[in-house]
């Protein structure tokens, strides 16, 4: 694997520093709303992310399922994020996944470096730390492990940790269960658009399948959390994103023009609507702006699985059924690779799709 290019945040955090280096201090406009995540967790008057009970999805009664679909639609339209409970994935399995990830990050840094990625050569899978690639030139307070987990042919097993032994079997089983859950969620979202249950998934997979990629985010304790971000504000390019965490708060969502800290809900999976579903729904479902904040008391770990369409074979544009004279198309068609370029390099869709310099279109959340 690659040689170390940057100081790992874990090492920096353990070095005994009282203040963070300048490159981790965020611009003033990004510091609004950071606050104390533990105080926010206990704020009884703060807005709360919707909690969706998925037990009804397994009901034989169609009206019961439709009621659950309606709640899913409401949460997707108003928030774009929700806590899923009774989601059908065994607690023992999610516990195994979390224990395996925690054990990997407890390994000595020298051992983790065996799995290091090499962003300079485009090898993004593996163990790494985020390099500054934003306009402010600031870095994020996190280390991570990123890899493709499904379908099987997308797995590069050479970079999967061999320690702990349960890492591979638990993550594979978990990704299989998430793939099933994805089908159920997409069915409900399709119904919410007045479409057949299979409509969104059929379009997203095309002739291939959804690609599931896992990113374990490791946020060490930070001596000045009020000045730093674990992950800067962004929307996910995925169709859906599923998140487990170690019950330490830190996810913030930009809802109704202010930052809201998501409270921890036991045994839940957090689910985000991603850009891909927002585009297909013609903006009816929201891909919410969110970020990760840090604290000085506890290490935070999250396990995000991004469910993405094939990179080149699926056209992302508003489904014809979502467009009318009253509700014209809000998004220009593009494939997934083009959408990523649009997000990462801030190019207009016209430039990317046509190779032209036409006027940039405005899109929500970008």
Number of C-alpha atoms within 10 A of each C-alpha: 14 16 10 15 14 10 11 18 22 20 11 16 19 11 9 9 12 10 13 17 10 10 13 18 23 19 13 8 7 14 16 12 14 23 17 17 22 15 10 18 18 10 13 9 7 13 12 14 21 20 18 20 16 21 15 19 21 13 12 9 10 12 11 14 17 17 13 19 24 15 18 25 21 16 21 24 18 15 22 26 29 22 24 22 18 16 22 15 17 12 13 10 15 20 15 17 22 22 17 22 24 17 12 19 21 11 13 9 13 10 14 18 18 16 19 25 24 18 16 9 8 8 12 15 22 26 25 26 24 18 13 13 11 11 6 11 13 20 23 22 30 25 21 22 26 22 21 22 26 21 17 13 9 13 16 13 14 10 18 19 21 12 15 14 10 15 20 18 12 20 21 17 14 19 20 17 16 20 16 12 17 19 16 20 20 21 19 26 27 20 20 23 17 12 15 13 19 16 17 24 22 14 15 24 16 14 10 13 16 21 21 26 22 22 20 24 25 23 27 24 21 29 18 16 23 19 22 27 27 26 20 19 16 17 20 21 22 25 25 26 23 22 19 20 22 16 14 19 24 29 22 21 24 17 17 9 7 11 18 22 31 23 23 19 14 10 19 22 24 24 21 27 26 25 27 26 27 28 26 26 25 22 21 18 26 25 30 25 23 22 20 25 29 31 26 14 13 13 15 22 25 24 22 22 26 25 26 24 28 19 15 12 15 18 20 24 20 22 17 11 12 17 14 9 6 6 10 11 20 18 19 15 19 20 18 22 16 21 21 17 14 19 17 11 10 11 16 22 25 18 15 16 15 10 10 11 12 11 10 12 11 12 11 14 14 12
